[in-house]
Amino acid sequence: MIICGIDEAGRGPLAGPVTAAAVILPKCFPINHLNDSKALSRRAREEQSLLVRQNAQEWSIGWAWPLEIDRINIHHATLLAMLRAYKGLRCIPDLVLVDGRFTIAIDPKCRAEIGGDSRIPEIMAASILAKTTRDRWMVRYSRIDNRYDFDIHKGYPTKKHRSLLRRHGPSPIHRRSFKLG
């Protein structure tokens, strides 16, 4: 049975995209190295991300951008990013497991798994890819616009980020539908 795990990163930030990953692991994948991305150090996440990218049977990334988040809300934008990640796969899995309470509208059997990012290897791998990919995007964007320290807080609502936001006003990647102040 081919199982695909899907998870996202970036629901809570004030800026940047929400990013999802879809991952299919081979039977021989060393799953003992995986964990929920939130439970890993930055360095361990990067190491595991490389392991997944190099050894997964298949993986794909999907994005929903700040304008889409503002237009359709963060919940629907998250599902959109997940659907885009799924559609980027070259094969159709037998079962899709999505971290959280909601599924995406696709043909294969799809099941929501609350806490799946801490117990299902395919979702753990997706969690790691989504987080590291989004973090890298935010670091790169900070080179374009360095006023907000996106490379440090990745768009999350830290005290420093809110202070810089009050000073400079919103950037093109801030989510206007979120309380920014």
C-alpha positions as CSV (number, residue, x, y, z in Angstrom):
1,M,0.0,0.0,0.0
2,I,1.3,3.4,-1.0
3,I,0.8,6.0,1.8
4,C,1.2,9.7,1.4
5,G,1.6,12.0,4.4
6,I,0.7,15.7,4.2
7,D,1.4,18.5,6.7
8,E,1.8,22.2,6.7
9,A,3.8,25.0,8.2
10,G,3.0,28.7,8.6
11,R,-0.6,28.9,9.8
12,G,0.3,31.3,12.7
13,P,2.7,33.8,11.2
14,L,1.8,37.4,10.4
15,A,3.7,37.2,7.1
16,G,4.7,34.9,4.4
17,P,3.1,31.9,2.7
18,V,1.5,28.8,4.3
19,T,3.6,25.8,3.0
20,A,2.5,22.2,2.7
21,A,4.4,19.1,1.9
22,A,3.2,15.7,0.6
23,V,5.6,12.8,1.2
24,I,5.6,9.1,0.2
25,L,8.3,7.1,1.9
26,P,9.8,3.8,0.7
27,K,9.5,0.8,2.9
28,C,13.3,0.9,3.6
29,F,13.3,4.5,4.9
30,P,15.0,4.9,8.3
31,I,11.9,6.2,10.2
32,N,13.7,6.1,13.6
33,H,15.3,9.4,12.6
34,L,11.9,11.2,12.1
35,N,9.9,13.3,14.6
36,D,7.5,16.1,14.6
37,S,9.3,19.1,13.1
38,K,8.4,21.2,16.2
39,A,10.2,18.6,18.4
40,L,13.5,18.9,16.5
41,S,16.2,21.5,16.7
42,R,16.8,23.6,13.6
43,R,19.9,21.6,12.8
44,A,18.2,18.3,13.2
45,R,15.3,19.5,11.0
46,E,17.7,20.5,8.3
47,E,19.5,17.1,8.5
48,Q,16.2,15.2,8.4
49,S,14.9,17.4,5.5
50,L,17.9,16.4,3.4
51,L,17.4,12.8,4.3
52,V,13.7,13.0,3.2
53,R,14.5,14.9,0.0
54,Q,17.2,12.4,-1.0
55,N,15.5,9.2,0.0
56,A,11.7,9.6,-0.2
57,Q,10.0,7.7,-2.9
58,E,8.3,11.0,-3.8
59,W,7.7,14.4,-2.3
60,S,6.2,17.7,-3.3
61,I,5.7,21.2,-1.9
62,G,2.6,23.3,-2.2
63,W,2.1,27.0,-1.3
64,A,-0.7,29.5,-0.6
65,W,0.4,33.1,-0.7
66,P,-0.5,36.0,1.6
67,L,-3.0,37.5,-0.9
68,E,-4.7,34.1,-1.1
69,I,-4.7,33.8,2.7
70,D,-6.3,37.2,2.9
71,R,-8.9,36.4,0.3
72,I,-10.0,32.9,1.4
73,N,-8.8,32.8,5.1
74,I,-6.0,30.8,6.6
75,H,-8.0,27.6,7.0
76,H,-8.9,27.4,3.3
77,A,-5.5,28.6,2.2
78,T,-3.9,25.7,4.2
79,L,-6.1,23.2,2.5
80,L,-5.2,24.8,-0.8
81,A,-1.5,24.5,-0.1
82,M,-2.0,20.8,0.9
83,L,-4.0,20.2,-2.3
84,R,-1.2,21.8,-4.4
85,A,1.4,19.6,-2.6
86,Y,-0.6,16.5,-3.3
87,K,-1.1,17.4,-7.0
88,G,2.6,17.8,-7.4
89,L,3.2,14.1,-6.8
90,R,3.8,12.0,-9.9
91,C,2.0,8.9,-8.6
92,I,-1.4,8.4,-6.9
93,P,-1.1,6.9,-3.4
94,D,-3.6,4.4,-2.1
95,L,-4.1,6.4,1.1
96,V,-3.5,10.0,2.1
97,L,-3.0,10.9,5.7
98,V,-3.4,14.6,6.6
99,D,-2.2,16.0,9.9
100,G,-5.0,17.7,11.8
101,R,-8.8,17.7,11.8
102,F,-9.5,18.3,8.1
103,T,-8.9,16.5,4.8
104,I,-8.5,17.7,1.3
105,A,-10.9,16.8,-1.6
106,I,-9.1,14.2,-3.6
107,D,-9.9,10.8,-5.2
108,P,-7.8,8.4,-3.1
109,K,-9.0,7.6,0.4
110,C,-8.0,10.5,2.6
111,R,-8.1,10.6,6.4
112,A,-7.4,13.3,9.0
113,E,-5.0,12.3,11.7
114,I,-4.9,14.5,14.8
115,G,-1.3,14.5,16.1
116,G,-0.2,12.6,13.1
117,D,3.0,14.7,12.9
118,S,4.2,13.0,16.1
119,R,3.3,9.4,15.3
120,I,3.0,8.7,11.5
121,P,6.3,8.6,9.6
122,E,4.9,10.0,6.3
123,I,3.3,12.9,8.1
124,M,6.5,13.5,10.2
125,A,8.5,13.7,7.0
126,A,6.0,16.1,5.5
127,S,6.1,18.2,8.6
128,I,9.9,18.5,8.4
129,L,9.8,19.4,4.7
130,A,7.1,22.0,5.1
131,K,8.8,23.7,8.0
132,T,12.3,23.8,6.5
133,T,11.1,24.9,3.1
134,R,9.0,27.7,4.5
135,D,11.8,28.8,6.8
136,R,14.2,28.9,3.9
137,W,11.8,31.0,1.9
138,M,11.5,33.5,4.7
139,V,15.3,33.8,5.1
140,R,15.6,34.4,1.3
141,Y,12.8,37.0,1.5
142,S,14.7,38.8,4.3
143,R,17.4,39.5,1.8
144,I,14.9,41.4,-0.4
145,D,13.4,43.3,2.5
146,N,15.5,43.3,5.7
147,R,13.4,45.7,7.7
148,Y,11.5,43.0,9.6
149,D,14.1,40.4,10.6
150,F,12.2,37.6,8.8
151,D,15.4,35.5,8.8
152,I,15.2,35.4,12.6
153,H,11.5,35.0,13.5
154,K,10.2,33.6,10.1
155,G,7.2,35.9,10.2
156,Y,5.8,34.6,13.6
157,P,4.3,37.3,15.9
158,T,7.3,37.9,18.2
159,K,7.6,41.0,20.2
160,K,10.4,42.2,17.9
161,H,8.4,41.5,14.7
162,R,5.4,43.4,16.0
163,S,7.7,46.3,17.0
164,L,9.2,46.4,13.5
165,L,5.8,46.1,11.9
166,R,4.6,49.2,13.9
167,R,7.7,51.1,12.8
168,H,7.7,50.2,9.1
169,G,4.1,49.3,8.4
170,P,3.2,46.1,6.6
171,S,5.4,44.6,3.8
172,P,4.0,43.1,0.6
173,I,4.1,39.6,2.3
174,H,2.2,40.6,5.5
175,R,-1.2,39.0,5.9
176,R,-3.6,41.9,6.0
177,S,-6.5,39.7,7.3
178,F,-4.4,39.0,10.5
179,K,-4.2,41.4,13.5
180,L,-0.8,42.9,12.7
181,G,-0.5,45.4,15.6
